[in-house]
Every structure is written in structure tokens, then in C-alpha cells.
Amino acid sequence: MFRLGRLAPDAAGPGLSGSYGPSTNVRVSLRTITLEVPPQDIISRDNVSVKVNAIVYFRVMNAPRAITEVENYLYATSQLAQTTLPVCFGSS
């Protein structure tokens, strides 16, 4: 919950909560999220061209940090998965 543009120190959990003054609520799903990574062409160390696609499963563990430290945590996770994918398959 944001009050006057700042994160309230007592971020509300589930249930009813009261607030004083103008406030904005931001909802973050704490369930496991599946995110599809678009297919990428990768050239392996032995010069073989491979098309790889992947699915990322992740869960937000700290909702206030996901909102305040990253502009769009879904997009950031997608970009991180795309840049990490060639490293996982041994591309040079």
C-alpha cells in the first residue's frame, strides 16, 4: 500500500485493513507464475544451430521489493530468462 507516493511500512496482508489519507493499493500475485520465453536461435560451441524455447516458473517472495525495486517485475523476469538461456545451453 502506498500513502502519499511512499510505501507504507506496514504492508497489509490478507483481510480487512484501514488506512488514513489518500492511498493506492498494488496487487501482486503470490502464486507460482508461468512465463513463456520466446524461441531463440542459439549457436552451440560445436557450431550447431539450435532453436530453443523455454518456460519459466517463478514465485514472488517479497511483494514490496517486487513493486518498488523493479518497474515491471514480469518483464524483468522475461528479459533475464532470455539472456540466461544461451548460457544454459553452452553457447559461446
VEXMI-308572 format. One line per 10 residues: number of its first residue (from 1); their letters; for each residue x, y, z of C-alpha. Coordinates in steps of 0.05 Angstrom, whole numbers, plus 5000, padded with zeros to 4 digits. Layout:
VEXMI-308572
NUM) a) X Y Z  ...;
This chain:
VEXMI-308572
1) mfrlgrlapd) 5000 5000 5000  5027 5068 4980  5010 5130 5021  5027 5197 4990  5072 5163 4940  5112 5124 4992  5108 5051 5011  5072 5043 5077  5117 5008 5128  5061 4962 5149;
11) aagpglsgsy) 5044 4929 5082  4975 4898 5092  4967 4823 5087  4902 4787 5070  4838 4810 5104  4810 4879 5121  4855 4937 5135  4842 5010 5148  4880 5069 5120  4881 5144 5132;
21) gpstnvrvsl) 4890 5194 5076  4898 5181 5002  4928 5113 4988  4940 5067 4928  4938 4992 4931  4980 4949 4885  4962 4876 4879  5017 4824 4869  5001 4751 4858  5040 4707 4906;
31) rtitlevppq) 5022 4644 4867  5071 4609 4820  5072 4645 4753  5088 4611 4687  5122 4655 4635  5137 4631 4565  5204 4652 4536  5202 4665 4460  5242 4617 4416  5314 4637 4404;
41) diisrdnvsv) 5366 4613 4354  5430 4592 4390  5496 4571 4360  5530 4519 4405  5604 4511 4417  5610 4460 4361  5576 4507 4311  5508 4473 4310  5448 4519 4303  5393 4503 4353;
51) kvnaivyfrv) 5325 4535 4363  5308 4535 4437  5246 4557 4474  5232 4552 4549  5181 4563 4603  5200 4597 4668  5164 4582 4733  5173 4634 4788  5141 4660 4851  5145 4729 4882;
61) mnapraitev) 5174 4720 4952  5177 4793 4973  5119 4835 4943  5143 4904 4967  5211 4893 4935  5179 4868 4870  5140 4933 4864  5190 4985 4890  5257 4960 4862  5235 4940 4791;
71) enylyatsql) 5190 4978 4745  5156 4916 4717  5177 4851 4750  5143 4806 4698  5181 4840 4641  5246 4839 4680  5239 4764 4693  5226 4752 4620  5287 4791 4598  5331 4756 4650;
81) aqttlpvcfg) 5307 4688 4625  5322 4707 4552  5393 4730 4569  5407 4669 4613  5380 4618 4563  5442 4618 4516  5488 4609 4576  5449 4547 4599  5459 4513 4531  5534 4525 4525;
91) ss) 5533 4580 4473  5596 4619 4466;
